[in-house]
Amino acid sequence: MTINDEIIILANQLANGGNKPTVALIKAKLNKKVALPVIISTLKAWQHQPNLISKPKKTPCVIEKNNVAADTETFRQKFSDELAQMKQEIIELKRLVKQLVAQKEK
């Protein structure tokens, strides 16, 4: 969570409690020291969002084994196709370089 996020959350908590968020109140509640211009600029841009009062909860990532296998195979196929295409482009570029060198030597 960024310091701006923390300031916004504190401002929303204060506003939800019926207090006007001020620089002094925010500064007193912050976990670490923050330059006043940062607090001021964040508060100027802040708009009350009553539901934004805590840091977002991390949701566990659930992955089905079948999807992983399918995604892995899809990735491998795309990677293989792109690699083959790049090899063809390299072969073509080498051919063009040889042509240019041959023309220059004439």
Secondary structure, DSSP 8 states (H G I E B T S, - for coil): --HHHHHHHHHHHHHHTT----HHHHHHH-SS---HHHHHHHHHH----TT--S----------HHHHHHHHHHHHHHHHHHHHHHHHHHHHHHHHHHHHHHHHH-
